[in-house]
Amino acid sequence: MARFHKVLVANRGEIARRIFRACRQLGLKTVALYADPDREAPFVREADEAVALGAPVTGQGFLAIESIIAAAHRTGADAIHPGYGFLAENADFAQACREAGIVFVGPPPAAIRAMGTKIEAKQIAVQVGVPVIPGFPTAGLSEEAILQKAREIGFPVLVKASAGGGGKGMRRVERPEELSAALAAAAREAQSAFGDPTLLVERYIEKPRHIEIQVLADEHGNVVHVFERECSIQRRYQKIFEEAPSPFVDDLLRERMGAAAVALAKAIGYVNAGTVEFVVDPRGAFYFLEMNTRLQVEHPVTEEVTGLDLVRLQLEIAQGAPLPFAQEDLVLRGHAIEARLYAEDPWHDFLPSTGTITCWEPPAIPGVRYESGIETGSAVTIYYDPMLAKIIARGSTRAEAIRRLTRALEELRVHGVACNREFLLRVLQHEQFQTGDFDTHFLSHHPELLLPPDHTPIATIHALAAALWDQARRRHEARVLASIPSGWRNNPSQRQWVEYRCEDHVCRVEYRVLKGGQFEASVNGESHHGRILSADEGGIALEIDGIRRRYVLQAAGATRYVDSVLGHSALEELPRFPTPEFEAVRGGCTAPMPGRIVSVRVEPGQSVDRGEVLVILEAMKMEHEVVAPHAGCVREVLVEPGQQVEAGTVLVVVEPAEAEVVATK
């Protein structure tokens, strides 16, 4: 048996923390790897030892196999767990571990290679009788030949990376004229994410559901499936919600899909945990998509409904232990749903957000589990995926799991970066989600879910709470004349005032605090009255217009973060005096976030239409298109491919018909 005592985890964030937790349960020592942005990250501190990798480099970092093997030898680690991504499906890495005398916590190199490309994986699936989607690899074919074969399959088609997953290198193509651009973009993204630009084109299944089967296999020939997960709620082909069991799958379909997954695992001599992914049509016909030769990000929902610790089982299998159960011993209990909390702005095309987490306080709710790599003070950078946390809720029924997950999201305090919390709540509260009647096109079927919310009513009350909290803090911190009310004037009819910006809305708060904590106020002319019940460093309790609430506040520079039962607001206090005028370039198209320029599509003197792609920017492992804000002529191109840019950098100047420069206040 391959006994080991110290495990190096070749991954980061919540993934590393989850694996460390299982290692501690088994009495195993742990080693973390980290790049410079993660120097103070929680996973680094939680490991028994940590090895620095230096500055992060796009496409490398955790992919530097020789450095990782060397770190294992330096620290005496005799096993390496690759996590759920990066190196987990790299056969060369698994082989390098074996040759170095280090246990790889995962499948054998041959099994990884067999499923390493979607092309070969489909061939094996066909051999064992598992149905597959009609499609073809693009390698060696001209664009004309690819177009012809795509026409034979029938549009729409799906262009996807042969290596890897997670929605990277994937494009849906509706019409033949869109195919060329989709192939180029998918190949670039696949090369960047997986180091392999090979593509596959498949028939696009209408109204599909994305359902995957968890498998476990040991070195003694035992293979079982651990039921299914529903992963159909997606954006950009990346999962947002996962749940187990699927609200669509019945016992017969579960048995058929499970048997297919087990047959595939046996055919390639699979060992350890893996996931077989299927697309299922409305009639219940299922087709093999791919096999992820690793544990998935969404594995907690399976753990919650089976009582298994899948990471612990991975470690035990890697030490040669047989599975401690047979297929008939496994049963489903209750329901579990996982939401992925991302640092992104869903109201602006899910644009990733960077910055510092000024507050991270997940609420303690029965049946709710958090998997996160962040804490208050953590930096969210451009170098890694923008996922902040996984929030998993379990219940005896699906409805109960939804209620618990909703409560957790509503009460979560997360400040410092934009996040998709409100969007997640919208999905959870949607009737079709609650009834389980959805497919992978759920978001395109319901574009109203992506309309920016009107925060004005909440911001109005929160702005008043922020103003009164600031007033109370000033009184508490006053060094002299502390007994005199804040803002005291010899003309008692004159009110204090402050203005806050919430997104594109400004709240002007005018207020006067009276004896006994009474106050009278107006917000943008709307009158309010009430009483200050209590105030402290963490917030303020107010009775406003006869309703009592507690408002939790945090000050971060000029920003006031306010959380209450009403919702959440980020209010920026505006200066009382105007700032000097400055000139802004009219038509200047700026970088929406820090990143690397992948390609420049225009040149000076070129005419462009509104919405035409000017530059492609890569950040957080995804490509983002910067488009012309209006029709005009390209006056300047200020960047070139490969260049790193900061948020707000002017990339291209498109000269409109009007004057180029406008004075702005």
Secondary structure, DSSP 8 states (H G I E B T S, - for coil): ----SEEEE---HHHHHHHHHHHHHTT-EEEEEEEGGGTT-HHHHHSSEEEEEES--TT-GGG-HHHHHHHHHHHT--EEE--SSTTTT-HHHHHHHHHTT-EESS--HHHHHHTSSHHHHHHHHHHTT--B--EEE-TT--HHHHHHHHHHH-SSEEEEESS--TTTT-EEE-SGGGHHHHHHHHHHHHHHHHS---EEEEE--SS-EEEEEEEEE-TTS-EEEEEEEE---EETTEESEEEES-SS--HHHHHHHHHHHHHHHHHTT--EEEEEEEEE-TTS-EEEEEEESS--TTHHHHHHHH---HHHHHHHHHTT---SS-GGG----SEEEEEEEESEEGGGTTEE--EE-SEEE----TTEEEEES--TT-EE-TTS--EEEEEEEEESSHHHHHHHHHHHHHH-EEESS--SHHHHHHHHH-HHHHHT---TTHHHH-GGGGS----HHHHHHHHHHHHHHHHHHHHHH-SS-TTS-TT--SSTT--EEEEEEETTEEEEEEEEE-GGGEEEEEETTEEEEEEEEEEETTEEEEEETTEEEEEEEEEETTEEEEEETTEEEEEEE--SS----EEEETTEEE-SSSEEEEEE---TT-EE-TT-EEEEEEETTEEEEEE-SSSEEEEEE---TT-EE-TT-EEEEEE-SS-SEEEE-
